[in-house]
Amino acid sequence: MRRAIEFYRTSDGFAPTEEFLDALSDKVAQKIIAVMELVEAEFIIPAKFFKKLVGTDLYEVRIRWQSNIYRLLCFFAGDDRVVVTHGFIKKSQKTPQGEIARAERYRRDYYKRRNE
């Protein structure tokens, strides 16, 4: 089973994930894209790269590069589509509540506009 990866866009066309990736070095962006391709292609994704956030409908794509930890938050839209809301560099042990709240807002907006 192959999943489609979709980057969330606001109603005015802004794509937070694209902006995040564009701000990174080419090597880091390539590593993130390689992990996204794994998420797209594999039915069972190793927890090292993909993990459900407890108490939410969100997942995080997990990338470690040198001494930095990169995260992309996402959700499933059906069985075959993963919508990536945005990315950030993780600086603490737990995923920041502000980042989770932002992804939840984007998720609600996605479904609201999809059902209009």
Protein Blocks (a to p, Z undefined) as FASTA:
>chain_A
ZZdddddddfkopafklmmmmmpcfklmmmmmmmmmmmmmpmbacfkloccdehiabdcd
dddehjbccddddddehjkbccdfbdcddfbfbdcfklmmmmmmmmmmmmmmmmZZ
